[in-house]
Amino acid sequence: MHARLNSSVLCLVIPSSIALCGCGSESSSNNGGSGGAAAGGATASGGTTMTAGGVTATGGFTSTTGGMSSGGTTSAGGSPTGGVTAAGGSNPITGGTTSAGGAIVTGGTTSVGGGTEAGGTTVSGGRSSGGRSGRGGATATGGTTATGGGTTATGGTTAAGGSTADGGSTAAGGSTETGGTTSQGGGGSDQDGPCDIYAAANTPCVAAYAMSRVLLKSYTGPLYQVRKGGSWNKSSGMSGGTFQDIGSKDGYADSATQDSFCSGGTCTVSVLYDQSGKKNDLKAAPGGCYTGTASEPDSEGSATKKSFNINGHKVYALYMDAHNGYRNNACTGIPTKNTDDSVYVVADGTHAGAACCWDFGNMWPDNCNQHTMNPIFFGTGYWGSGAGSGPWFMGDFEGGVWAGGNGGSNQNNPNNPSMKVEFAFGILSTSSGQYAIKAGDVKSGDLKTAYDGASPKQWDKGGAVALGIGGDNSNSSFGTFYEGALLTGRPSDETDTAVFKNVQAAGYGK
């Protein structure tokens, strides 16, 4: 989403550099200069310069003197000028090599047994009474070690010498992939995840992503894919490099495979695989209808900058700077129009931006801002606010970001807690004429309802999914993603609480 100006309301927001905007209007403006790295070595204000991975977006706000970009201007009359369009060149990611014909893994891997469900999950007070019976899990057949350089993917899928992009395949979202991909399946999990709980409550996940763990225990595919040695330019987005799928072991991301593959180079996250079974995978987003860096294709976030432990397992987060963003405009099963839906996310409250817009959720597939949408927003921004200094989980409904209430988006909601914690959990649920925001600290405490009441708009959902950007590709904010999912229907309070407890029990930070 992007800031809008009402003839009677003017907002002034001053993060580390100057950014001016209008709020709650029908007139669009630039959202300030937090996007990318300025040419000549200066970093645009509000963003974070990636030092150990990720893509430094170029072509952003260019400082002609080598100083810091001011991040957009506002005319003396209060009408935003639309910001400054980048004039810089390309700043490629260096250090990778292009695979000619794909990476060949020798030897193969035999999966032992698969994961077995232990009786399913019964949600007390949810929409399903009695829970879902376990199906016994999926047992891999063991696979066969290919002769001549093939590889057996975990779970019994044989890759024939790696998957080679045939002349470069254009990823959904505009990034051109070259080189080969080494596949690595997953092993599923013997523990219920959030999507098992939602399924038992008849509100199943329709898009589910995680850098950390398996969210649906029957899922045995890779969690995400990393790109080594790629580059970005403002015309075609991401390109080049070699690729490695990262699967799971014992239900958690296989960081050892990532460490081995990324050694000596720079790795970004090229794909977030959908664990729901709908194949709504996320790749770097294409440019949007808004001005400045939002009109350019997005770059990929770092796969290596933030590591942490979850239940004794080292894993990585998706660390996103300004100009990093992901999108899928051709999704299956995502609710549209006025259909009930919900989204949850786990993010880092110590790395959250103050610009537009680090969102996750349901958007329109036109990369523009002509409709109402309902992704969850995490940050501070120009609009609503909660208790303390933030960041807060809020609803980005286009034309504003709401911390609660059904009036203007610039309302303060003292019941919306500040979530400056390393593992912050948030939920946004929407139903006809209603919405609810919930938040909690994954490491301690209970899930709190920040707002549950009337909505400021009638829903007009588009059925696309995006992460780290607004509906029109406004990409000036930043954040860190651990896991999250979209689901169809609005779960009960008991189901939401059960999912929150599941995330707490997963062992984040332990």
Buried (B, 14 or more C-beta within 10 A) or exposed (E): BBBBBBEEBBBEBEBBBBBBBBBBBEEBBBBBBBBBBBBEEBBBBBBBBBEEBBBBBBBBBBBEEEEBBBBBBBEEEBBBEBBBBBEBEEBBBEBBEBBEEBBBBEEBBBBEEBBBBEEBBBBEEBBBEEBBEBEEBBBBEBBEBBEEEBBBBBBBBBBEBBBBBEEEEBBBBBBBBBBBBBBBBBBBBBBBBBBBBBBBBBBBBBBBBBBBBBBBBBBBBBBBBBBBBBBBBBEBBBBBBBBBBBBBBBBBBBBEBBBEBBEEBBBBBBBBBBBBBBBBBBBBBBBBBBBBBBBBBBBBBBBBBBBBBBBEBBBBBBBBBBBBBBBBBEBBBBBBEBBBBBBBBBBBBEBBBBBBBBBBBBBBBBBBBEBBBBBBBBBBBBBBBBBEEBBBBBBBBBBBBBBBBBEBBBBEBEBBBBBBBBBBBBBBBBBEEBBBBBBBBBBEEEBBBBBBEEBBBEBBBBBBBBBBBBBBBBBBBBBBBBBBBBBBBBBBBBBBBBBBBBBBEBBBEE
